[in-house]
């Protein structure tokens, strides 16, 4: 078999090029690989951020995240249940901690009384020995240990005994302290932004249908909604905003050209403020020049040259 042609197979280059390394990494699974998410991987702008399905009753948060009302209510209810469960755990541990503190205080008070009585007994014995000359009684092992200032412990029956150095004995084995449970936050949060979110903060919005008389299901349409002012089709590539007072969805271009100069709602003619404009959060298009570019990075073992 004749040898491979160097020009065709590019095997004559003495340098291991970057393209060859990238090709080998992709085929063998070595090295760090990056891939940009395509348009098909992006969530449409009118879909719920929880279910990733088109919203039946769309509501939006002050930060611009769109949810279906049923899904976000279920999520907030689940958060409240978790908060209640964590609060019960915290109160239970707090009660156990207070009981332990009370028990330790009672034991410390009892030990203080025992030490005082022991000192009084020692003083009385010394007085009898000085004035009467009577021999001192034989001291117990605990008494001798106390004189030697050795560490002692108190048993369950109240006896003072020397502390044994045998750490493997179950009675002297140190125990682990209970895990401290911190008081949980009582605020429900937005699943996307992580900021506090209440039910009253949800704002209902009104999309303008592109074709009100179409018999095709809404989920199957390519163009579902249009701008409420210019009737321009809406998609991930078109930045949108919501007028808080009426819930109308318009493009940012329509807002900058028609609404922002006078700050008047085009539906009811009411005055608007900057707080009444909510910019919708979009997942992007998959193209870097349109914003919202998403990349996936996978790290693996490196291949030596």
Rosetta blueprint (number, residue, H / E / L):
1 X L
2 X L
3 X L
4 X L
5 X L
6 X H
7 X H
8 X H
9 X H
10 X L
11 X L
12 X L
13 X L
14 X L
15 X L
16 X L
17 X L
18 X H
19 X H
20 X H
21 X H
22 X H
23 X H
24 X H
25 X H
26 X H
27 X H
28 X H
29 X L
30 X L
31 X L
32 X L
33 X E
34 X E
35 X E
36 X E
37 X L
38 X L
39 X H
40 X H
41 X H
42 X L
43 X L
44 X L
45 X L
46 X L
47 X E
48 X L
49 X L
50 X L
51 X L
52 X L
53 X L
54 X E
55 X L
56 X L
57 X L
58 X E
59 X E
60 X E
61 X L
62 X L
63 X L
64 X L
65 X L
66 X E
67 X E
68 X E
69 X H
70 X H
71 X H
72 X H
73 X H
74 X H
75 X H
76 X H
77 X H
78 X H
79 X H
80 X H
81 X H
82 X H
83 X H
84 X H
85 X H
86 X H
87 X H
88 X H
89 X H
90 X H
91 X H
92 X H
93 X H
94 X H
95 X H
96 X H
97 X H
98 X H
99 X H
100 X H
101 X H
102 X H
103 X H
104 X H
105 X H
106 X H
107 X H
108 X H
109 X H
110 X H
111 X H
112 X H
113 X H
114 X H
115 X H
116 X H
117 X H
118 X H
119 X H
120 X H
121 X H
122 X H
123 X H
124 X H
125 X H
126 X H
127 X H
128 X H
129 X H
130 X H
131 X H
132 X H
133 X L
134 X L
135 X L
136 X L
137 X L
138 X L
139 X L
140 X L
141 X H
142 X H
143 X H
144 X H
145 X H
146 X H
147 X H
148 X L
149 X L
150 X L
151 X L
152 X E
153 X E
154 X E
155 X L
156 X L
157 X L
158 X L
159 X L
160 X E
161 X E
162 X E
163 X L
164 X L
165 X L
166 X L
167 X L
168 X L
169 X L
170 X H
171 X H
172 X H
173 X L
174 X L
175 X L
176 X L
177 X L
178 X L
179 X L
180 X L
181 X L
182 X L
183 X L
184 X L
185 X L
186 X L
187 X L
188 X L
189 X E
190 X L
191 X L
192 X L
193 X L
194 X L
195 X L
196 X E
197 X L
198 X L
199 X H
200 X H
201 X H
202 X L
203 X E
204 X E
205 X L
206 X E
207 X L
208 X E
209 X E
210 X L
211 X L
212 X L
213 X L
214 X L
215 X L
216 X L
217 X L
218 X H
219 X H
220 X H
221 X L
222 X L
223 X L
224 X L
225 X E
226 X E
227 X L
228 X L
229 X L
230 X L
231 X L
232 X L
233 X E
234 X L
235 X L
236 X L
237 X L
238 X L
239 X L
240 X E
241 X E
242 X E
243 X E
244 X L
245 X L
246 X L
247 X L
248 X E
249 X E
250 X E
251 X E
252 X H
253 X H
254 X H
255 X H
256 X H
257 X H
258 X H
259 X H
260 X L
261 X L
262 X L
263 X L
264 X E
265 X L
266 X L
267 X L
268 X L
269 X L
270 X L
271 X E
272 X L
273 X L
274 X H
275 X H
276 X H
277 X E
278 X E
279 X E
280 X L
281 X L
282 X L
283 X L
284 X L
285 X L
286 X L
287 X L
288 X H
289 X H
290 X H
291 X L
292 X L
293 X L
294 X L
295 X E
296 X E
297 X E
298 X E
299 X L
300 X L
301 X L
302 X L
303 X L
304 X L
305 X L
